[in-house]
Amino acid sequence: MPSSQPTRLPVDVYESAAVAAAEGRTVPKQIPHWARTGQAVEAGNLSRRNIQRVLDGHAPYSSLEEREQAIVRSEWDERIDAALAELNFADEFAANGDSWVIGDGHGGAVTKSSAGQ
């Protein structure tokens, strides 16, 4: 299990991470993300511009080198995790008056509804 070490950061780096965090990551997740991305860029001739074009949907994934693709996949994973964390189908179904089925943890099914939630 990775451990963490206390680190002092320049105020401007922390503030930039807080702004970026508003787009989906927490500050403690944003800073290691930047560190890993920077490390990958320094380790090879990676183009952050090309990576960003793919992330923005302006260039195909196949246009990237293997290490650039790894960075894009990591970013996609983080974006998917953030989107999944925000999903709440129970509230959506209840608001629509629909019923739904969930697992009971023992292999059985439990029907839920907005009336008997």
Buried (B, 14 or more C-beta within 10 A) or exposed (E): EEEEEEEEEEEEEEEBBEEBBEEBBEBEBBBEBBEEBEEBBEEEEBEEEBBEBBBEEEBEEEEBBEBBBBBBEBBEEBBEEBEEEEEEEEEEBBEEEEEBEEEEEEEEEEEBEBEEE
